[in-house]
Amino acid sequence: MNTVKTTKRALRRFLLERQALLHPPEDRPASAEALSRRVLDMIRHLECVQIDPVSAVRPNQHLTLAARIGGYEPGILNELLRGGELFEYIANAACVIPMEDYPVFEPTRLLMKRKLQPYIDQIRPVAEQVLKRLEDEGPLPAKSFDSDQRVHGYWDNVNAKTKATSHALNLMMDAAQIRIVGREGNQRLFAVTGRSVPAELLRQAESIGRAEALEAMLQKYFRAYRVFEPGDPRLGWQRLSAKERREAIERRLLAGEIAKVEVEGLNKPYYMLASDRDRLAAQEDAAGKETEGTVRFLPPLDNLLWSRSRLEDLFGFEYRWEIYTPAVKRKYGYYAMPILAGDRLIGRMDPRLDAKQGHLTVQLLQIDPEVDYADGLRESVHRALESFARAHGADTVSIALSVIG
C-alpha cells in the first residue's frame, strides 16, 4: 500500500516549506527586474494567489506575497498583469494565475459562459456597447463606462443598485469575454480577451481536450495544496461530487501518483504527491531542531489557510475570518491575521493602516493560551510588527489591546 506514516509537526513543516513559509524570506534583490522575476516565480511556485479587494492594510494578494518575498512592492503585480505574465480567473476563488496556464482553465470558462449567457442576454444592448468600446479603445477602467440604468448585480439583495455597465463588465469578465489587464488605484482595467491573451495560448485553449484540461487542473490543485483530502469540496477546482472526489483520489493512489499519509494522533488520512515523499522525510529529520523561527502575519485568504480543517488538524489552530460576523459578536477582529512563528500558529493580530498618517494600529494582538509567550518570542513578534508596518508604508505602529493567553 502506498502509505506514509508521519507526525503532525513533520507534515506541517513540509507544508510550510512547500508554501515558502518555513525559512526567512530572501533579501530584496538588487534590481527591480530581479524583484519582478522573483514575484512571478513565487506565483508559479504557489500555482496561484487569491485576490480580494478588502484592504485593512493592503489586499490579500499583496499581503500573501509580501509574507514570502523580501522587499515586495504591490505595483509589481500590476506590471505583471499589464505585461501579460499573469491572468486573473477562478481557481481556488478569484486568483492571479501564471499566463502559461490559460488553456487549462478552458472547461471553467465554458461552464461560466453557459451559466452566465442568459444574464448577459438580459442586458445585451449594454453588453454590446461595452464590448464595442473595449474593442475600439481598450484597455479601459470601469469608470469609463456610465449608465443611468440600474440592475440587480452580484451583491444586490433587494433593490437594483448596480450600474448596468458595471454588471455587464462583471458578467463578461466571468464569462471570459473580457479580462482584467491591470489596475489604476482601485479601478480595474478591462480588455477584450481575444486581443490580450497571446494567440498561441488562445489556440491551445481551443484545441485542448476537456479530459486533458481537467487532469491538468487537478494536478495544479495537488501542487497548490500539497497536503489534501477528498473531503475538500474544492478538490481539483472542478465542482466534483463527493463520490467523484473519492474516486479521483483512489485512482491516483492505485497508480502510485499520490500517497496516503497517516498522521500520528489523527484518525483520518491526508494525501500528498508521491514525488514529495523525500521532502517530507527531510522535514522528519529536521523537525526536532528549530523552535521559533521567523515571525510572519498571514492574511485571511493566504494559501496556507485555504483548508481550515487542515489548520486545526496539523497546527491545532482554529481560524475563522470574522469579516461577515456582526461587530459585537467578533472574537478576534474584522481582519484578524494569523501569526506564524517558525512552524507554529500562535495567535492573531487585527491591523488597520492609516496611509495618510503613516501609522499602523493593531486593534487586537491575541496570543493563544497554550503558547509560552516568553521574552524572546514577545520581542520577535514586536520586531515583526515593526517590519510589517514599514513594509506596508507605515513609519510607526501601536497596539491598542493585547490579550496574552
KAVENRA-V233701 format. One line per field, one symbol per residue. ss: DSSP state (A for helix, B for strand, O for the rest). phi: phi as a letter, one per 40 degrees, with the letter a starting at -180 (. if undefined). burial: b if it has 24 or more other C-alpha atoms within 12 Angstrom, else e. A space follows every 10 residues. Layout:
ss->???
phi->???
burial->???
This chain:
ss->OOBBBBOAAA AAAAAAAAOO OOOOOOOOOO OAAAAAAAAA AAAAAAOBBB OOOOOOOOOA AAAAAAOOOO OOOOAAAAAA AAOOOBBBBB OOOBBBBBAA AAAAAAAAAA AAAAAAAAAA AAOAAAAAAA AAAAAAAOOB BAAAOOOOOB BOOOOOOOOO OBBAAAAAAA AAAAOOOBBB BBBBOOBBBB BBAAAAOOAA AAAAAAAOOA AAAAAAAAAA AAAAAOOBOO OOOOAAAOOO OAAAAAAAAA AAAAOOOBBB BBBOOOOOOB BBBAAAAAAA AAAAAAOOOO OOOOBBBBOO OOAAAOOAAA AAAAAOOOOO OOOOOOAAAO OOOOOBBBBB BOOBBBBBBB BBBBOOOOBB BBBBBBBOOO OOOOAAAAAA AAAAAAAAAA AOOOOBBBBO OBBBO
phi->.cbbbabdcc cccdcccccg bcbdcccdcc bccccccccc ccccccgabc baccbcbadd dccccccbbc gdbdcccccc cccgcbbbac bcacbcbddc cdccccdccc ccccccddcc ccbddccccc ccccccbdcb cdccbbaccb bccdbccbcc bcddcccccc cccccgcbac biabgccccb acdcbbbddc cccccccccc cccccccccc cdcccgbbac ccccdgfbfc cdcccccccc cccccgcbbc bcbdgbcbcb bacccccccc dccccccccc bcgcbbbbcd bddccdbccc dcccbgbcbb cccccddcbc cbhdbcbdbb bgbbcbiabb cbbbcccgbb bccabbbcdc ccccdccdcc ccccccccdc cbgbcbabbc abbbg
burial->eeebbbbbbb bbbbbbbbbb bbbbbeeeee eeeebbebbb bbbbbbbbbb bbeebbbbbb bbbbbbbbbb bbbbbbbbbb bbebbbbbbb bbbebbbbbb bbbbbbbbbe ebeeebbebb eebeebbeeb bebbeeebbb bbeebeeeee bebeeeeeee ebbbbbbbbb bbbbbbbbbb bbbeeeebbb bbbebbbeee bbeebeeeee eebbebbbbb bbbbbbbbbb bbebbbbbee eeeebeebbe ebbeeeebbb bbbeeeeebb bbbbebbebb eebbeebeee ebbbbbbbbb bbbbbbbebb bebbbbbebb beeeeeeeee bbbbbbbbbb bbbbbbbbbb bbbeeeeebb bbbbbbbbee eeeeeebbeb bbebbbbbbb bbbbebbbbe eeeee
